[in-house]
């Protein structure tokens, strides 16, 4: 999973195998080992609605299963899913979720006429 952050925008991009794991009910995780021995972890899993839960070194993002399953039917596509996480105390967090379009194209649309590996 690739995690990108800037200001109030968070983008989560998965590879096809990670997306499959997510759709099968698994949790996809990004784990970074920091120089001071701590870890920063971001996790994504399916739920009924988008949600955010965080501790100092662990973020959990829940994404709506129905929307992700519908999105799976449109792959490969450059268009991702967009969600807004709101709070009364801080500015909204804009969340973008997508599957890497190049990986998706390779996985879902193999070249026609390509010979099978022997």
KABEL-V599065 format. One record per residue. N is the residue number from 1. PHI is phi in degrees with one decimal (999 if undefined). D_CENTER is the distance of its C-alpha to the mean C-alpha in Angstrom with 2 decimals. Layout:
N;PHI;D_CENTER  N;PHI;D_CENTER
//
This chain:
1;999;6.41  2;-103.4;7.63  3;-117.8;8.16  4;-125.3;10.62  5;-132.2;12.97  6;-158.5;16.17  7;50.9;18.39  8;-100.5;16.77  9;-124.6;13.64  10;-127.3;10.23  11;-119.5;7.61  12;-117.8;4.11  13;-120.6;4.55  14;-106.7;4.77  15;-85.3;8.43  16;-56.5;10.25  17;-66.0;11.44  18;-68.2;8.30  19;-63.8;7.36  20;-59.5;11.03  21;-58.9;11.04  22;-63.1;8.70  23;-64.3;11.03  24;-83.1;13.92  25;97.3;13.41  26;-83.9;12.21  27;-109.0;10.22  28;-103.3;7.81  29;-135.2;9.19  30;-115.7;9.97  31;-129.5;13.71  32;-116.9;16.09  33;-87.7;19.81  34;-90.8;21.77  35;-59.8;25.40  36;-87.3;26.88  37;93.1;25.63  38;-81.2;22.95  39;-128.9;19.25  40;-113.6;16.24  41;-127.2;13.40  42;-122.5;9.95  43;-125.5;8.78  44;-128.5;6.51  45;-146.6;8.83  46;-86.5;10.43  47;-155.1;13.38  48;-77.8;15.80  49;-146.8;14.55  50;-68.0;12.12  51;-154.8;13.30  52;-132.1;13.32  53;-141.0;15.36  54;-143.3;16.31  55;-121.5;19.00  56;-53.2;20.16  57;-116.9;18.15  58;-140.0;15.37  59;-110.2;12.66  60;-119.8;11.32  61;-114.6;8.98  62;-101.5;9.90  63;-118.3;8.71  64;-68.6;11.66  65;-57.3;12.23  66;-61.5;14.68  67;-68.6;12.65  68;-69.4;9.89  69;-67.1;12.98  70;-65.8;14.67  71;-60.9;11.95  72;-58.2;12.24  73;-71.6;15.89  74;-97.3;15.59  75;-72.0;13.90  76;-81.0;14.60  77;-153.7;14.27  78;-80.6;13.65  79;-78.3;13.05  80;-101.4;9.68  81;-102.0;9.57  82;-124.7;11.10  83;-134.1;11.96  84;-119.6;14.65  85;-103.1;15.11  86;-108.3;18.87  87;-146.5;21.45  88;-75.6;25.18  89;-93.8;25.47  90;-135.8;23.03  91;-61.4;21.69  92;-58.0;18.72  93;-103.8;15.24  94;-89.2;13.49  95;-112.4;9.71  96;-113.8;8.13  97;-122.5;4.99  98;-153.9;5.89  99;-107.5;6.91  100;-52.2;9.52  101;-65.9;12.61  102;-67.7;15.09  103;-64.9;13.67  104;-65.0;13.37  105;-63.7;16.91  106;-61.7;18.30  107;-75.9;17.05  108;-94.6;17.95  109;-134.2;20.89  110;-60.4;23.09  111;-60.3;26.02  112;-70.1;29.01  113;81.5;32.03  114;-73.9;30.34  115;-74.5;32.37  116;-72.1;31.03  117;-67.9;31.19  118;-108.7;34.37
//
